[in-house]
Amino acid sequence: MTALAERIHTQPRDGDHASETIGAFSADVDLTETPVGLTLTTGDFPHE
């Protein structure tokens, strides 16, 4: 069985993304060092 994960693309540049953050599903994603400067909570994201 494959573990669920979220994939967050950041730093858009020339039609692509320079950075990608992958984390365990339902885990907080630390984006404080990115231009958005926040922590994204994913526990309420819908999933199967």
DSSP file (Angstrom, degrees, kcal/mol; ACC not computed):
  #  RESIDUE AA STRUCTURE BP1 BP2  ACC     N-H-->O    O-->H-N    N-H-->O    O-->H-N    TCO  KAPPA ALPHA  PHI   PSI    X-CA   Y-CA   Z-CA
    1    1 A M              0   0    0      0, 0.0     2,-0.4     0, 0.0     0, 0.0   0.000 360.0 360.0 360.0 135.2    0.0    0.0    0.0
    2    2 A T        -     0   0    0      1,-0.0     2,-0.1     0, 0.0     0, 0.0  -0.714 360.0-121.0 -88.7 133.7    1.3    3.4   -0.9
    3    3 A A        -     0   0    0     -2,-0.4     2,-0.2     1,-0.1    -1,-0.0  -0.469  30.2-111.7 -71.0 143.0    1.3    6.1    1.7
    4    4 A L        +     0   0    0     -2,-0.1    21,-2.1    21,-0.1     2,-0.3  -0.521  42.6 175.8 -74.8 142.8   -0.7    9.2    0.9
    5    5 A A  E     -A   24   0A   0     19,-0.3     2,-0.4    -2,-0.2    19,-0.2  -0.990  24.9-134.5-145.4 151.4    1.3   12.4    0.4
    6    6 A E  E     -A   23   0A   0     17,-2.2    17,-2.0    -2,-0.3     2,-0.5  -0.843  14.5-151.8-105.2 149.4    0.6   16.0   -0.7
    7    7 A R  E     -A   22   0A   0     -2,-0.4     2,-0.5    15,-0.2    15,-0.2  -0.979   8.8-168.6-124.0 119.5    2.8   17.7   -3.2
    8    8 A I  E     -A   21   0A   0     13,-3.2    13,-3.1    -2,-0.5     2,-0.5  -0.941   7.0-156.1-113.1 121.0    3.1   21.5   -3.0
    9    9 A H  E     +A   20   0A   0     -2,-0.5     2,-0.3    11,-0.2    11,-0.2  -0.829  21.9 170.9 -96.8 131.2    4.7   23.4   -5.9
   10   10 A T  E     +A   19   0A   0      9,-2.4     9,-1.8    -2,-0.5     8,-0.4  -0.812  43.3  43.1-133.0 173.4    6.3   26.7   -5.1
   11   11 A Q  E    S-     0   0A   0     -2,-0.3     7,-2.2     6,-0.2    -1,-0.2   0.950  70.2-150.6  55.8  61.1    8.5   29.4   -6.6
   12   12 A P  E     +A   17   0A   0      0, 0.0     2,-0.3     0, 0.0     5,-0.3  -0.344  23.6 170.4 -60.3 137.6    6.9   29.6  -10.1
   13   13 A R  E >   -A   16   0A   0      3,-3.0     3,-1.6    -2,-0.0     0, 0.0  -0.918  59.8 -15.6-154.8 121.8    9.4   30.6  -12.8
   14   14 A D  T 3  S-     0   0    0     -2,-0.3     3,-0.1     1,-0.3    -1,-0.0   0.865 127.9 -48.5  52.7  44.2    9.1   30.6  -16.6
   15   15 A G  T 3  S+     0   0    0      1,-0.3    -1,-0.3     0, 0.0     2,-0.2   0.547 127.8  78.0  78.6   6.9    6.0   28.4  -16.6
   16   16 A D  E <  S-A   13   0A   0     -3,-1.6    -3,-3.0    -5,-0.1     2,-0.5  -0.728  81.0-107.1-132.5-178.4    7.5   25.8  -14.2
   17   17 A H  E     -A   12   0A   0     -5,-0.3    -6,-0.2    -2,-0.2     3,-0.0  -0.974  12.6-159.9-119.9 130.9    8.1   25.5  -10.5
   18   18 A A  E    S+     0   0A   0     -7,-2.2     2,-0.3    -2,-0.5    -7,-0.2   0.650  77.7  37.3 -82.1 -15.9   11.6   25.8   -9.0
   19   19 A S  E     -A   10   0A   0     -9,-1.8    -9,-2.4    -8,-0.1     2,-0.4  -0.982  58.5-171.2-140.6 148.4   10.7   24.0   -5.8
   20   20 A E  E     -A    9   0A   0     -2,-0.3     2,-0.5   -11,-0.2   -11,-0.2  -0.994   6.5-161.6-140.4 131.5    8.5   21.2   -4.7
   21   21 A T  E     -A    8   0A   0    -13,-3.1   -13,-3.2    -2,-0.4     2,-0.4  -0.962   7.6-170.5-114.7 128.5    7.6   20.1   -1.1
   22   22 A I  E     +A    7   0A   0     -2,-0.5     2,-0.3   -15,-0.2   -15,-0.2  -0.972  13.6 164.9-120.1 131.2    6.3   16.6   -0.5
   23   23 A G  E     -A    6   0A   0    -17,-2.0   -17,-2.2    -2,-0.4     2,-0.1  -0.928  43.2 -80.9-141.0 165.4    4.9   15.6    2.9
   24   24 A A  E >   -A    5   0A   0     -2,-0.3     3,-2.1   -19,-0.2   -19,-0.3  -0.400  59.9 -96.0 -64.5 140.5    2.8   12.9    4.5
   25   25 A F  T 3  S+     0   0    0    -21,-2.1    -1,-0.1     1,-0.3     3,-0.1  -0.336 110.7  19.0 -60.6 138.5   -0.9   13.4    4.1
   26   26 A S  T 3  S+     0   0    0      1,-0.3    17,-0.3    16,-0.2    -1,-0.3   0.339  98.7 119.1  79.3  -2.6   -2.5   15.2    7.1
   27   27 A A  S <  S-     0   0    0     -3,-2.1    -1,-0.3    15,-0.2    15,-0.2  -0.641  74.0-102.2 -88.0 150.7    0.9   16.6    8.2
   28   28 A D        -     0   0    0     -2,-0.2     2,-0.6    13,-0.2    13,-0.2  -0.459  30.4-140.0 -67.9 143.1    1.5   20.3    8.4
   29   29 A V  E     -B   40   0B   0     11,-3.0    11,-2.7    -2,-0.1     2,-0.8  -0.937  10.5-140.3-109.6 117.2    3.6   21.7    5.5
   30   30 A D  E     +B   39   0B   0     -2,-0.6     9,-0.2     9,-0.2     3,-0.2  -0.669  35.9 157.3 -82.3 108.3    6.1   24.3    6.6
   31   31 A L  E >   +B   38   0B   0      7,-2.0     3,-1.6    -2,-0.8     6,-0.9   0.031  35.9 115.6-114.3  22.8    6.1   27.1    3.9
   32   32 A T  T 3  S+     0   0    0      5,-0.3    -1,-0.1     1,-0.3     7,-0.1   0.730  74.7  53.4 -68.5 -21.1    7.5   29.7    6.2
   33   33 A E  T 3  S+     0   0    0     -3,-0.2    -1,-0.3     5,-0.1    -2,-0.1   0.313  99.2  80.5 -95.0   8.8   10.7   30.0    4.2
   34   34 A T  S X  S-     0   0    0     -3,-1.6     3,-0.9     4,-0.2    -3,-0.1  -0.569 101.3 -93.7-104.6 172.2    8.7   30.6    0.9
   35   35 A P  T 3  S+     0   0    0      0, 0.0    -3,-0.1     0, 0.0    -1,-0.0   0.783 124.6  57.1 -58.3 -27.2    7.2   33.9   -0.3
   36   36 A V  T 3  S-     0   0    0     -5,-0.2    -4,-0.1     2,-0.1     3,-0.1   0.806  90.1-156.9 -76.3 -27.2    3.8   32.9    1.3
   37   37 A G    <   +     0   0    0     -6,-0.9    -5,-0.3    -3,-0.9     2,-0.3   0.876  45.8 108.5  59.1  46.8    5.4   32.6    4.7
   38   38 A L  E     -B   31   0B   0     -7,-0.7    -7,-2.0    -9,-0.0     2,-0.5  -0.908  68.7-113.8-143.3 171.6    2.9   30.3    6.4
   39   39 A T  E     -B   30   0B   0     -2,-0.3     2,-0.6    -9,-0.2    -9,-0.2  -0.962  30.4-146.2-108.5 123.7    2.3   26.8    7.6
   40   40 A L  E     -B   29   0B   0    -11,-2.7   -11,-3.0    -2,-0.5     2,-0.4  -0.802   6.1-151.6 -93.5 118.8   -0.3   24.9    5.7
   41   41 A T        +     0   0    0     -2,-0.6   -13,-0.2   -13,-0.2     3,-0.1  -0.776  15.6 179.0 -89.5 133.8   -2.4   22.5    7.7
   42   42 A T    >   +     0   0    0     -2,-0.4     3,-1.9   -15,-0.2   -16,-0.2   0.335  48.7 106.1-117.8   4.7   -3.7   19.6    5.6
   43   43 A G  T 3  S+     0   0    0    -17,-0.3    -1,-0.1     1,-0.3   -16,-0.0   0.764  84.7  47.7 -59.7 -26.0   -5.6   17.5    8.1
   44   44 A D  T 3  S+     0   0    0     -3,-0.1    -1,-0.3     2,-0.1    -2,-0.1   0.394  81.5 120.9 -97.0   3.2   -8.9   18.6    6.7
   45   45 A F  S <  S-     0   0    0     -3,-1.9     2,-0.1     1,-0.1    -3,-0.1  -0.428  71.1-110.6 -64.3 138.3   -8.0   18.0    3.1
   46   46 A P        +     0   0    0      0, 0.0     2,-0.3     0, 0.0    -1,-0.1  -0.440  47.7 164.2 -68.9 144.8  -10.4   15.5    1.4
   47   47 A H              0   0    0     -2,-0.1   -43,-0.0    -3,-0.1     0, 0.0  -0.977 360.0 360.0-154.8 163.6   -9.0   12.1    0.6
   48   48 A E              0   0    0     -2,-0.3    -1,-0.0     0, 0.0     0, 0.0   0.419 360.0 360.0 -92.6 360.0  -10.1    8.6   -0.3
